[in-house]
Amino acid sequence: MKSELSKEKIKCQCGKWTKPKEFNIDGIKIRGSECSACGETYFNAEDANQALIYNKIKNEVLTGKVAKSGNSFVVRLPKRLVEALNLTAGETVTISVENPRTVKIVCG
């Protein structure tokens, strides 16, 4: 991430150069930069867009569906959720049982 942050150094509207910085907004890491002269902040467009997608669905109740694949069962996730969490096919997630009717899935 540090080498990716070096790409975030840009010239501020006040004329000074910004310093790369990683912001943590609602638990989402967003690359960007901050001007030490005027305090202006700039966010990486890709990261900011990902945060917007996440914020659109974070308070929604989404449903998935249990299906069978061979001898295993799978849970199909809504496309909007997969996009918001930036998941990819084949990615490993951690699953834990909270109680007899609740499971917790942790990405990354």
Stockholm file with secondary structure:
# STOCKHOLM 1.0

chainA/1-108         MKSELSKEKIKCQCGKWTKPKEFNIDGIKIRGSECSACGETYFNAEDANQALIYNKIKNEVLTGKVAKSGNSFVVRLPKRLVEALNLTAGETVTISVENPRTVKIVCG
#=GR chainA/1-108 SS CHHHHHTTCCBCTTSSBCEEEEEEETTEEEEEEECTTTCCEEECHHHHHHHHHHHHHTTSCCCCEEEEETTEEEEECCHHHHHHTTCCTTCCEEEEEEETTEEEEEEC
#=GC SS_cons         CHHHHHTTCCBCTTSSBCEEEEEEETTEEEEEEECTTTCCEEECHHHHHHHHHHHHHTTSCCCCEEEEETTEEEEECCHHHHHHTTCCTTCCEEEEEEETTEEEEEEC
//
